[in-house]
Amino acid sequence: MAMSKAVRRTVRVVGVALVVALAGLLALRIYGDGRLAAAEREFRANVGPMAGNPYASPAVPDEENAAIYLRAGAEAVVLPGGERALAAELTTLVFKRWDPQQVSEISRILAGNAPALELLHRAAGMARSSFGLMDPASVDEDLKTKLPLLKLLWAQRLLWLDAHLALRDGDMVRLADDARAMSVMAAALEREAPLIAELVGIAAEKIVLATVADAAASPHLDAATVSGLSEALLDLDLRAAWRRSLAFEFKLPGASQVVRRELERKGDIVRSAIYLAAPGYFDAPSVAWMAHLLVAVDVPYGTKLTPLAQQRPRSVFSPLAIRTPNLIQAVGRNQVILSERRLARLALALRRQGLATGVYPDSLDAFPEASAPDPFTAEHIVYTHRRDGSAQLSVPGGVKLWERMQRNVGFAGPFTWELPAPAKAIPKN
C-alpha cells in the first residue's frame, strides 16, 4: 500500500531534520576541535620548553639517595592508639604554651619514634633524592606504591615536634638537624612528583618555614644556627614547578582522551554521549582557562586571581571543569611559599646582622629584595624597628587573604616574623 501524503511528508521532515542535526553536530565538532587545538597550543606555549619527562628521576646511587632515608624514616613512624590524634593536636599548639604534661607526652612520642628520627636525620644535608617515579603512564599507581605521602607528612610532623622541643630546651644543634631534614623532605617532594604531590611538598615546606620563624624569634639563637637555618631554606623554582606539574596533570596534548577515560570510569552514559558528540567544544574553555593559570603564578592572588577564579568554566559535561575547582587555591599556595621564603631570608639576614653588630638597621634599604611587592598579597613588607631594639617583619593582609582563599582550612603560615633585641645568644640553663 502506498504511503499517504501525510506519512511521506513526515518522513521527509524527519529526514531533513536528522540531516540538519547531523550537519550541525559535525559543524559543532569541527568548531570545538579547532578551539581545543588553539587552547592546547596556548597551553604548550605558556608551559615553555620541557626537555623529555620533567619527572623522570635521575639515577641516584643508594648511598647518595636521600629518598631512601626519608621513606625508611616515614615507614618507621609508630603512632599507635590515640597517639596520632595527640601528635596532630600538639603540632597545632603554640609551642611556648606547652604545659609540663604536654611536654612529657611529646617526649614519650619522640622516644617511641627514635629509630624513625635517626633515619630522617641521616637525610639532613643530602642534595640528591629519587623516589623512583619514572613512568608518567602509571604515575597514579606509582604514587600509591612508591611515594607514601601521608606517612612522609607524619614524619615531617615528628621532626617539627622534635625541633620545637629542641628550641624550647635551647638545643640549637638538634634544631638545625631537624630543620635540614625537613628541608630535604620538602625539596624531594616538590622536585619529583606531579601536581598533587607538589602541593604536598608545599605543605612540607610550610612546616619548615614555621619552624624557622619560631627559631628566628628565639633569644637563644646563635650565629652558627642562623647559618644552619639559612642553608635549610629551599630555593627550588616553584614557578617552573607549577608549570611543569600542571602540564603533567592534564597530560596535554590529548586532554579529551583523559576526560573520556574519566567519563567511562564513572559510567555516566548520558553525559558521556553528549560529551563524546563534541568533546573539543566542551573541553576548550577549561584548557584555555588552564593556559591562563600557567602564568597566573606570576600575578599575586590579591590582585587578578580572584576575577580569574570567577571566570573558571563550570561545564556540566566536561570533567576538566569539574576536576579543577582548587587550581586557583593551588596557585595561591605556591605564592604563599614564595612570600614566606622571602620573609625567612630577610629575617635570618637581620638576625645575622644583629648578632654581628648588636643592632638591627633602621630600614630595609640594604636589602633590595624587600622592596618588591609581595608575591601573594601584592602588598609591601612592613618593617618595624622598636625602641627596645627588637624588630618585626610583616606582610599586611596575608592571614586574611589566606583565610578568604582557604575558607579557614589549614595554617596560614608566618606572615609576621618577630625578631628579639639583638645580643649575644642567651645560653639555656
C-alpha positions as CSV (number, residue, x, y, z in Angstrom):
1,M,0.0,0.0,0.0
2,A,1.4,3.3,-1.0
3,M,2.2,5.7,1.8
4,S,-0.2,8.6,2.3
5,K,1.0,12.1,1.5
6,A,1.0,12.9,5.2
7,V,3.3,10.0,6.0
8,R,5.6,10.8,3.2
9,R,5.7,14.4,4.3
10,T,6.5,13.3,7.9
11,V,9.3,11.1,6.7
12,R,10.8,13.8,4.6
13,V,10.6,16.3,7.5
14,V,12.2,13.9,9.9
15,G,14.9,13.0,7.4
16,V,15.7,16.7,6.7
17,A,15.7,17.3,10.5
18,L,18.2,14.5,11.0
19,V,20.4,15.7,8.2
20,V,20.4,19.2,9.6
21,A,21.1,17.9,13.1
22,L,23.9,15.8,12.0
23,A,25.3,18.6,9.9
24,G,25.0,21.0,12.9
25,L,26.7,18.4,15.2
26,L,29.5,17.9,12.7
27,A,30.0,21.7,12.4
28,L,30.0,21.9,16.3
29,R,32.5,19.2,16.5
30,I,34.8,20.8,13.9
31,Y,34.4,24.2,15.6
32,G,35.1,22.7,19.0
33,D,38.1,20.7,17.8
34,G,39.5,23.9,16.4
35,R,39.0,25.8,19.7
36,L,40.6,22.9,21.6
37,A,43.6,22.8,19.3
38,A,44.1,26.5,19.7
39,A,43.8,26.3,23.5
40,E,46.3,23.4,23.7
41,R,48.7,25.4,21.6
42,E,48.4,28.3,24.0
43,F,48.8,25.9,26.9
44,R,52.0,24.4,25.5
45,A,53.4,27.9,24.7
46,N,52.8,29.0,28.3
47,V,54.4,25.9,29.6
48,G,57.5,26.6,27.6
49,P,60.2,24.2,26.6
50,M,60.2,20.9,28.5
51,A,63.0,18.5,27.7
52,G,61.8,15.0,28.0
53,N,59.8,13.9,31.0
54,P,60.3,16.5,33.7
55,Y,59.5,14.0,36.4
56,A,61.9,11.3,35.2
57,S,64.1,10.6,38.3
58,P,67.8,10.8,37.8
59,A,69.8,7.7,38.6
60,V,71.0,8.3,42.1
61,P,73.2,5.7,43.8
62,D,71.7,4.3,47.0
63,E,74.5,5.8,49.2
64,E,73.6,9.3,47.8
65,N,69.8,8.9,47.7
66,A,68.1,10.9,50.5
67,A,64.8,9.4,49.5
68,I,65.9,6.0,50.9
69,Y,66.3,7.5,54.4
70,L,63.2,9.6,54.0
71,R,61.0,6.7,53.1
72,A,62.6,4.4,55.6
73,G,62.0,7.0,58.3
74,A,58.4,7.6,57.3
75,E,57.7,3.8,57.3
76,A,59.3,3.5,60.8
77,V,56.9,6.1,62.3
78,V,54.8,4.4,65.0
79,L,51.8,6.2,66.4
80,P,49.5,3.6,68.0
81,G,46.1,4.2,69.5
82,G,45.3,7.8,70.2
83,E,48.9,9.0,69.7
84,R,48.2,10.0,66.0
85,A,45.4,12.4,67.1
86,L,47.6,13.6,70.0
87,A,50.5,14.3,67.8
88,A,48.3,16.1,65.3
89,E,46.8,18.3,68.1
90,L,50.2,19.1,69.6
91,T,51.5,20.4,66.3
92,T,48.7,22.9,66.2
93,L,49.5,24.5,69.5
94,V,51.9,27.3,70.2
95,F,55.0,25.5,71.5
96,K,55.7,28.2,74.1
97,R,52.4,27.4,75.7
98,W,53.1,23.6,76.1
99,D,52.4,22.6,79.7
100,P,54.5,20.1,81.5
101,Q,52.1,17.2,80.7
102,Q,52.2,18.1,77.0
103,V,56.0,18.2,77.1
104,S,56.0,14.8,78.7
105,E,53.7,13.4,76.1
106,I,55.8,14.8,73.3
107,S,59.0,13.4,74.8
108,R,57.3,10.0,75.1
109,I,56.1,10.1,71.4
110,L,59.5,11.1,70.2
111,A,61.3,8.4,72.3
112,G,59.0,5.8,70.8
113,N,60.0,7.0,67.3
114,A,63.7,7.4,67.9
115,P,64.6,4.9,65.1
116,A,62.4,6.9,62.7
117,L,64.0,10.2,63.7
118,E,67.5,8.7,63.3
119,L,66.8,7.6,59.8
120,L,65.3,11.0,58.9
121,H,68.3,12.9,60.3
122,R,70.6,10.8,58.1
123,A,69.0,12.6,55.1
124,A,69.8,16.0,56.5
125,G,72.1,17.8,54.2
126,M,71.8,15.3,51.3
127,A,71.5,17.1,48.0
128,R,70.1,14.3,45.8
129,S,66.9,12.2,46.1
130,S,64.8,9.9,44.0
131,F,61.7,8.1,44.9
132,G,61.8,6.3,41.6
133,L,58.8,7.8,39.8
134,M,59.8,7.1,36.3
135,D,56.7,6.3,34.2
136,P,54.2,9.0,33.6
137,A,51.6,6.5,32.3
138,S,51.5,4.7,35.7
139,V,52.0,7.7,38.0
140,D,48.8,7.2,39.9
141,E,49.8,3.7,40.8
142,D,53.4,4.8,41.5
143,L,52.1,7.5,43.9
144,K,50.4,4.7,45.9
145,T,53.2,2.3,45.9
146,K,56.4,4.4,45.7
147,L,55.5,7.6,47.5
148,P,53.8,7.2,50.8
149,L,52.6,10.8,51.0
150,L,50.7,10.7,54.3
151,K,53.5,8.8,56.0
152,L,56.1,11.3,54.8
153,L,54.0,14.2,56.2
154,W,53.6,12.4,59.5
155,A,57.4,12.1,59.6
156,Q,57.6,15.8,58.9
157,R,55.3,16.5,61.8
158,L,57.5,14.4,64.1
159,L,60.5,16.5,63.0
160,W,58.5,19.6,63.8
161,L,57.8,18.4,67.3
162,D,61.4,17.4,67.8
163,A,62.6,20.8,66.5
164,H,60.3,22.7,68.8
165,L,61.2,20.6,71.8
166,A,64.9,21.3,71.0
167,L,64.1,25.0,70.6
168,R,62.3,25.0,74.0
169,D,65.3,23.3,75.5
170,G,67.8,25.6,73.8
171,D,69.4,22.7,71.9
172,M,70.4,24.6,68.7
173,V,72.3,21.7,67.2
174,R,69.3,19.4,67.2
175,L,67.1,22.2,66.0
176,A,69.4,22.7,63.0
177,D,69.5,19.0,62.2
178,D,65.7,18.8,62.3
179,A,65.4,21.8,60.0
180,R,67.8,20.4,57.5
181,A,66.0,17.0,57.5
182,M,62.6,18.8,57.0
183,S,64.2,20.8,54.2
184,V,65.4,17.7,52.3
185,M,61.9,16.2,52.7
186,A,60.2,19.2,51.3
187,A,62.6,19.6,48.4
188,A,62.3,15.9,47.4
189,L,58.5,16.1,47.3
190,E,58.5,19.4,45.4
191,R,61.1,18.3,42.9
192,E,59.9,14.9,41.9
193,A,56.1,14.4,41.8
194,P,53.2,15.8,39.8
195,L,50.6,18.4,40.9
196,I,49.0,16.6,43.9
197,A,52.3,15.7,45.4
198,E,53.9,19.0,44.5
199,L,51.3,20.6,46.8
200,V,52.1,18.1,49.5
201,G,55.7,19.3,49.1
202,I,54.5,22.8,49.7
203,A,52.7,21.6,52.8
204,A,56.0,20.1,53.9
205,E,57.9,23.3,53.2
206,K,55.3,25.3,55.2
207,I,56.3,23.2,58.2
208,V,60.0,24.1,57.6
209,L,59.2,27.8,57.4
210,A,57.0,27.7,60.5
211,T,60.0,26.2,62.4
212,V,62.4,28.8,61.0
213,A,60.0,31.6,62.1
214,D,59.8,30.3,65.6
215,A,63.6,29.9,65.7
216,A,64.1,33.4,64.4
217,A,62.1,34.7,67.4
218,S,64.2,32.9,70.0
219,P,66.7,34.9,72.0
220,H,68.8,31.7,72.2
221,L,69.6,31.7,68.5
222,D,73.4,31.9,67.8
223,A,75.2,32.8,64.6
224,A,76.0,29.1,63.8
225,T,72.3,28.2,64.0
226,V,71.3,31.2,61.9
227,S,73.7,29.9,59.2
228,G,72.3,26.3,59.5
229,L,68.7,27.6,59.2
230,S,69.7,29.7,56.2
231,E,71.1,26.6,54.5
232,A,67.8,24.8,55.2
233,L,65.7,27.3,53.2
234,L,64.6,25.9,49.9
235,D,65.4,27.6,46.6
236,L,63.5,25.3,44.2
237,D,61.9,27.3,41.4
238,L,58.2,26.9,42.3
239,R,57.0,28.9,39.3
240,A,58.7,26.5,36.9
241,A,57.5,23.5,39.1
242,W,53.9,24.9,38.8
243,R,54.0,25.0,35.0
244,R,55.5,21.5,34.8
245,S,53.1,19.9,37.2
246,L,50.0,21.4,35.6
247,A,51.2,20.3,32.2
248,F,51.8,16.8,33.6
249,E,48.4,16.7,35.5
250,F,46.4,17.2,32.3
251,K,48.8,15.2,30.0
252,L,48.5,17.5,27.0
253,P,48.2,17.0,24.1
254,G,45.1,14.8,24.3
255,A,43.1,16.4,27.1
256,S,39.9,14.9,25.6
257,Q,41.4,11.4,25.9
258,V,41.9,11.9,29.6
259,V,38.4,13.2,30.0
260,R,36.9,10.4,28.0
261,R,38.6,7.8,30.3
262,E,37.2,9.6,33.4
263,L,33.7,9.6,32.0
264,E,33.9,5.9,31.1
265,R,35.2,5.2,34.6
266,K,32.2,6.9,36.1
267,G,29.8,5.1,33.8
268,D,27.7,8.2,33.1
269,I,26.1,7.1,29.8
270,V,24.0,10.3,29.2
271,R,26.8,12.7,29.9
272,S,29.3,10.5,28.0
273,A,27.1,10.5,24.9
274,I,26.7,14.3,25.0
275,Y,30.3,14.9,25.7
276,L,31.7,12.5,23.1
277,A,29.5,14.0,20.4
278,A,31.7,17.2,20.5
279,P,34.4,16.8,23.2
280,G,36.5,19.7,21.9
281,Y,33.6,22.1,22.3
282,F,33.2,21.3,26.0
283,D,36.9,21.0,26.8
284,A,38.2,24.1,25.1
285,P,37.1,26.6,27.7
286,S,38.7,24.7,30.5
287,V,42.0,24.2,28.6
288,A,42.1,27.9,27.7
289,W,41.5,28.8,31.3
290,M,44.3,26.5,32.5
291,A,46.6,28.1,29.9
292,H,46.0,31.4,31.8
293,L,46.6,29.6,35.1
294,L,50.1,28.6,33.9
295,V,51.3,32.2,34.0
296,A,48.9,33.3,36.8
297,V,51.5,32.2,39.4
298,D,53.4,35.4,38.5
299,V,50.3,37.5,39.4
300,P,49.6,38.0,43.1
301,Y,46.5,36.3,44.3
302,G,45.4,39.5,46.0
303,T,45.0,41.3,42.6
304,K,44.0,39.5,39.4
305,L,43.5,35.9,40.5
306,T,40.1,36.5,42.2
307,P,38.5,37.6,38.9
308,L,40.2,34.7,37.2
309,A,38.6,32.4,39.7
310,Q,35.2,33.8,38.8
311,Q,36.0,33.1,35.1
312,R,36.5,29.4,35.7
313,P,34.4,27.3,33.3
314,R,31.7,25.3,35.0
315,S,30.5,23.0,32.3
316,V,28.3,20.1,33.4
317,F,29.7,17.9,30.6
318,S,33.5,18.3,30.6
319,P,35.1,16.7,33.6
320,L,38.0,19.0,33.1
321,A,35.8,21.8,34.6
322,I,34.7,19.5,37.4
323,R,38.3,18.4,38.2
324,T,39.8,21.8,38.6
325,P,37.9,23.8,41.3
326,N,41.0,24.1,43.5
327,L,43.6,25.2,41.0
328,I,43.2,28.8,41.9
329,Q,43.9,28.0,45.5
330,A,46.9,25.8,44.4
331,V,48.4,28.9,42.7
332,G,47.8,30.9,45.9
333,R,49.5,28.3,48.0
334,N,52.6,28.5,45.7
335,Q,52.6,32.2,46.2
336,V,52.3,31.9,49.9
337,I,55.5,29.9,50.0
338,L,57.3,32.4,47.8
339,S,56.2,35.1,50.2
340,E,57.3,33.2,53.3
341,R,60.6,32.3,51.8
342,R,61.4,35.9,51.3
343,L,60.4,36.8,54.8
344,A,62.6,33.9,56.1
345,R,65.6,35.1,54.1
346,L,65.2,38.7,55.4
347,A,64.5,37.6,59.0
348,L,67.7,35.5,59.2
349,A,69.8,38.2,57.5
350,L,68.6,40.7,60.1
351,R,69.3,38.2,62.9
352,R,72.8,37.6,61.5
353,Q,73.4,41.4,61.3
354,G,72.0,41.9,64.8
355,L,74.3,39.2,66.3
356,A,77.3,40.7,64.5
357,T,76.7,44.4,65.2
358,G,74.4,44.4,68.2
359,V,71.7,46.4,66.4
360,Y,69.2,46.0,63.6
361,P,69.1,48.5,60.8
362,D,66.6,51.3,60.8
363,S,65.3,50.4,57.4
364,L,65.5,47.6,54.8
365,D,67.2,49.8,52.2
366,A,70.2,47.5,52.2
367,F,68.0,44.6,51.2
368,P,66.8,45.2,47.6
369,E,64.6,42.1,47.7
370,A,62.5,43.7,50.4
371,S,61.2,46.5,48.1
372,A,59.3,44.2,45.7
373,P,55.5,43.7,46.2
374,D,54.6,40.5,48.0
375,P,54.1,37.5,45.6
376,F,50.8,36.6,47.4
377,T,49.1,39.8,48.5
378,A,50.8,42.4,46.3
379,E,51.4,44.5,49.4
380,H,54.8,45.7,50.6
381,I,56.7,44.3,53.6
382,V,56.3,46.4,56.7
383,Y,59.4,46.6,58.9
384,T,59.2,48.0,62.4
385,H,62.4,48.7,64.5
386,R,61.3,49.2,68.1
387,R,62.8,51.3,70.8
388,D,63.8,48.3,72.8
389,G,65.9,47.0,69.9
390,S,63.5,44.3,68.7
391,A,62.0,44.3,65.3
392,Q,59.2,42.9,63.3
393,L,58.7,41.9,59.6
394,S,55.1,41.5,58.3
395,V,53.1,41.3,55.1
396,P,49.8,43.2,55.7
397,G,46.7,41.2,54.9
398,G,48.5,37.9,54.4
399,V,46.5,35.9,57.0
400,K,43.2,37.5,56.0
401,L,43.7,36.7,52.3
402,W,44.8,33.1,53.1
403,E,41.6,32.6,55.1
404,R,39.5,34.0,52.3
405,M,41.2,31.7,49.9
406,Q,41.2,28.6,52.0
407,R,38.0,29.2,53.9
408,N,39.7,28.8,57.3
409,V,41.3,25.5,56.3
410,G,44.9,24.9,57.2
411,F,47.6,27.0,58.8
412,A,48.1,30.4,57.2
413,G,51.8,30.4,57.9
414,P,54.2,33.0,59.4
415,F,53.2,36.3,57.7
416,T,54.6,38.1,60.8
417,W,58.1,37.5,62.0
418,E,59.3,38.7,65.4
419,L,63.0,39.4,66.0
420,P,64.2,39.8,69.6
421,A,66.5,42.6,70.5
422,P,70.0,41.6,69.2
423,A,72.5,40.4,71.7
424,K,74.8,37.5,72.2
425,A,72.8,34.3,72.3
426,I,71.3,33.7,75.7
427,P,72.5,30.3,77.0
428,K,69.8,27.9,78.2
429,N,70.2,26.8,81.7
